[in-house]
Amino acid sequence: MRFLVYVLVALISGILTGHFYAPEFGNLYEVMLYLLILIIGIDLGQSFRLGEIRKLGKLAIKLPLGTLLGSILGGLLASLILGIELRWGLAVAAGCGWYSLTGPLIAQYSAVYGTLGFLANLTREIFTVLLYPVAIKRVRRELAVSMGGATTMDTTLPIMTKFGGSEVALIAFVHGFVLTALVPFVVPFILQF
């Protein structure tokens, strides 16, 4: 919970700084984005255990692909309901909760939709923290992992483990790993149209 407070404080500080003082960052955000991806790649390389993942079988691939497809279909529906251009709705939804990547990627094309991408994906993470314990009362805990999207390998993993049990931890990690590998390619691909 403290993490979310830090994120909100950082966001509000950034908004206030941008409003009252507009510093020129050039392509610093892009450099920071690549650094973030590098650090995540190093972290994944340190914790990757192929033997345990094989035990998951087809679920290791079906669940994250289903999550990505469901997210994109949700973006399609949101675009139609809200009357926004299809590529924005799809790109925001394809972020799968990875707000720190999705926002800057979309912001390269539109500051407004970059902000929307950031906030929508941050909201997904917050809702996962709040609603996963409730969701597993109605949905199989392994399937409820999908609500967290790419965040299930890091920030929402403790919630999944605490409420879903240690068996869910590996599923959640692999789910987040696969989505973290896909999102940096899917979002820019969508934005090209």
C-alpha positions as CSV (number, residue, x, y, z in Angstrom):
1,M,0.0,0.0,0.0
2,R,2.9,2.3,0.8
3,F,4.1,1.8,-2.8
4,L,0.9,3.1,-4.2
5,V,1.1,6.2,-2.0
6,Y,4.6,6.8,-3.4
7,V,3.3,6.5,-6.9
8,L,0.5,8.9,-6.3
9,V,2.8,11.4,-4.5
10,A,5.2,11.2,-7.5
11,L,2.4,11.7,-10.0
12,I,0.9,14.7,-8.2
13,S,4.4,16.2,-7.7
14,G,5.0,15.8,-11.4
15,I,1.7,17.4,-12.4
16,L,2.4,20.4,-10.1
17,T,6.0,20.7,-11.4
18,G,4.8,20.5,-15.0
19,H,2.0,23.1,-14.3
20,F,4.1,25.7,-12.5
21,Y,7.5,25.0,-14.0
22,A,7.9,23.3,-17.4
23,P,11.4,21.8,-17.5
24,E,12.7,20.6,-20.9
25,F,13.7,16.9,-20.6
26,G,14.3,16.1,-24.2
27,N,14.5,12.4,-24.6
28,L,15.3,11.6,-21.0
29,Y,12.0,9.8,-20.5
30,E,13.0,7.4,-23.4
31,V,16.4,6.7,-21.8
32,M,14.7,6.0,-18.5
33,L,12.3,3.7,-20.2
34,Y,15.1,1.7,-21.7
35,L,16.9,1.6,-18.4
36,L,13.7,0.3,-16.7
37,I,13.4,-2.5,-19.4
38,L,17.1,-3.4,-18.8
39,I,16.6,-3.7,-15.1
40,I,13.5,-5.8,-15.5
41,G,15.3,-8.1,-17.9
42,I,18.2,-8.5,-15.4
43,D,15.6,-9.3,-12.6
44,L,13.9,-11.8,-14.8
45,G,17.1,-13.5,-15.7
46,Q,18.0,-13.9,-12.0
47,S,14.7,-15.5,-11.1
48,F,13.9,-17.7,-14.1
49,R,13.5,-21.4,-13.3
50,L,12.5,-23.4,-16.3
51,G,11.8,-26.7,-14.5
52,E,9.1,-25.2,-12.3
53,I,7.5,-23.4,-15.2
54,R,7.2,-26.7,-17.1
55,K,5.0,-28.0,-14.3
56,L,2.5,-25.4,-15.1
57,G,1.9,-26.8,-18.6
58,K,-0.3,-25.0,-21.1
59,L,-1.7,-22.7,-18.4
60,A,1.7,-20.8,-18.5
61,I,0.9,-19.7,-22.0
62,K,-2.8,-19.7,-22.2
63,L,-3.5,-17.5,-19.2
64,P,-1.3,-14.5,-20.3
65,L,-2.4,-14.8,-23.9
66,G,-6.0,-14.8,-22.7
67,T,-5.3,-11.8,-20.5
68,L,-3.8,-9.9,-23.4
69,L,-6.6,-10.8,-25.8
70,G,-9.2,-9.9,-23.1
71,S,-7.5,-6.6,-22.5
72,I,-7.4,-5.8,-26.1
73,L,-11.1,-6.7,-26.6
74,G,-11.8,-4.5,-23.6
75,G,-9.9,-1.7,-25.3
76,L,-12.0,-2.2,-28.4
77,L,-15.2,-2.1,-26.5
78,A,-14.1,1.0,-24.6
79,S,-13.1,2.8,-27.8
80,L,-16.6,2.1,-29.3
81,I,-18.4,3.2,-26.1
82,L,-16.3,6.3,-25.5
83,G,-16.0,7.3,-29.2
84,I,-12.2,7.5,-29.2
85,E,-9.9,6.4,-32.1
86,L,-9.5,2.6,-32.0
87,R,-5.7,2.7,-31.8
88,W,-5.7,4.7,-28.6
89,G,-8.2,2.4,-26.8
90,L,-6.3,-0.7,-28.0
91,A,-2.8,0.7,-27.0
92,V,-4.0,1.8,-23.6
93,A,-5.6,-1.6,-22.9
94,A,-2.6,-3.6,-24.3
95,G,-0.5,-2.1,-21.5
96,C,-1.9,-4.8,-19.2
97,G,-1.3,-2.7,-16.1
98,W,2.3,-1.7,-16.9
99,Y,1.7,2.0,-16.4
100,S,5.3,3.1,-16.3
101,L,5.9,1.7,-19.8
102,T,2.5,2.3,-21.5
103,G,2.2,5.9,-20.5
104,P,5.5,7.0,-22.0
105,L,5.2,4.8,-25.1
106,I,1.8,6.4,-25.9
107,A,2.9,9.9,-24.9
108,Q,5.4,9.8,-27.9
109,Y,2.3,10.0,-30.1
110,S,-0.1,11.9,-27.8
111,A,0.4,13.5,-24.4
112,V,-3.4,13.2,-23.7
113,Y,-3.6,9.5,-24.5
114,G,-0.2,8.9,-22.8
115,T,-1.7,10.3,-19.6
116,L,-4.7,8.2,-20.1
117,G,-2.5,5.1,-20.7
118,F,-0.6,5.8,-17.5
119,L,-3.7,6.4,-15.4
120,A,-5.8,3.5,-16.8
121,N,-3.0,1.0,-16.2
122,L,-2.2,2.5,-12.7
123,T,-5.9,2.1,-11.9
124,R,-5.7,-1.6,-13.1
125,E,-2.9,-2.2,-10.6
126,I,-4.8,-0.5,-7.7
127,F,-8.0,-2.4,-8.5
128,T,-6.0,-5.6,-8.5
129,V,-4.6,-4.9,-5.0
130,L,-8.1,-4.1,-3.7
131,L,-10.2,-6.7,-5.6
132,Y,-8.1,-9.8,-6.0
133,P,-9.1,-11.0,-2.5
134,V,-12.7,-10.5,-3.4
135,A,-12.5,-12.0,-6.9
136,I,-11.0,-15.3,-5.7
137,K,-14.3,-16.0,-3.8
138,R,-16.1,-16.2,-7.2
139,V,-13.4,-17.1,-9.7
140,R,-10.7,-19.8,-9.5
141,R,-7.7,-18.1,-7.9
142,E,-5.4,-19.1,-10.8
143,L,-7.7,-17.5,-13.3
144,A,-8.2,-14.3,-11.2
145,V,-4.5,-13.7,-11.6
146,S,-5.4,-12.3,-15.1
147,M,-6.8,-9.2,-13.5
148,G,-3.3,-8.0,-12.5
149,G,-1.9,-8.2,-16.1
150,A,1.8,-7.6,-16.3
151,T,2.0,-6.5,-12.6
152,T,1.6,-10.1,-11.3
153,M,5.3,-10.7,-11.5
154,D,6.2,-7.8,-9.2
155,T,3.9,-5.3,-7.4
156,T,0.8,-7.4,-7.2
157,L,2.6,-10.7,-6.6
158,P,2.6,-10.4,-2.8
159,I,-1.2,-9.9,-2.8
160,M,-1.7,-12.9,-5.1
161,T,0.6,-15.0,-2.8
162,K,-1.0,-13.9,0.4
163,F,-4.6,-14.4,-0.7
164,G,-4.2,-17.1,-3.4
165,G,-1.6,-19.2,-1.7
166,S,1.9,-20.2,-2.6
167,E,0.7,-22.3,-5.5
168,V,-0.6,-19.2,-7.2
169,A,2.8,-17.4,-6.8
170,L,4.5,-19.2,-9.7
171,I,1.5,-18.9,-12.0
172,A,1.3,-15.2,-11.2
173,F,5.0,-14.7,-11.8
174,V,5.0,-16.6,-15.1
175,H,1.8,-14.7,-16.2
176,G,3.5,-11.4,-15.5
177,F,6.7,-12.5,-17.1
178,V,5.1,-13.4,-20.4
179,L,3.0,-10.2,-20.5
180,T,6.1,-8.2,-19.6
181,A,7.9,-9.8,-22.6
182,L,4.9,-9.0,-24.9
183,V,3.7,-5.6,-23.9
184,P,6.8,-3.6,-25.1
185,F,6.2,-5.0,-28.6
186,V,2.4,-5.1,-28.7
187,V,1.8,-1.4,-27.7
188,P,4.2,0.1,-30.2
189,F,2.8,-2.2,-32.9
190,I,-0.7,-1.0,-32.3
191,L,0.4,2.6,-32.3
192,Q,1.8,2.4,-35.8
193,F,-1.7,2.2,-37.3
